[in-house]
Amino acid sequence: MSEAKLTISTRRTGTKRKCKLTLSNPAMVVETINGVDRNKIERIAYASLDLTFDESSTLQERKDLVGMLANALAADVAPVDGVLTKLEGYWG
């Protein structure tokens, strides 16, 4: 696994629809052993998003929630950016 990977799944539980999105992004380094270079995974960052909708929700309600989430994750939104990318604490 040396490339970013996106996984999306859905399942029903009772009257709810659960959607899960998972993203993994490996950080690669070049390791030299006996003069031979090879790529090595140094670490992997993971993100996981769980959404739950009632089966009776409308398409517009679901689009609204996804849009609000996308807006909240924008790079210029404080404190979300500070917590998620700068690893700052949050007391709100």
Secondary structure, 3 states (H helix, E strand, C coil): CCCCEEEEEEEEECCEEEEEEEEEEEEEEEEEECCEEEEEEEEEEEEEEEEEEECCCCHHHHHHHHHHHHHHCCCCCCCHHHHHCCCCCCCC
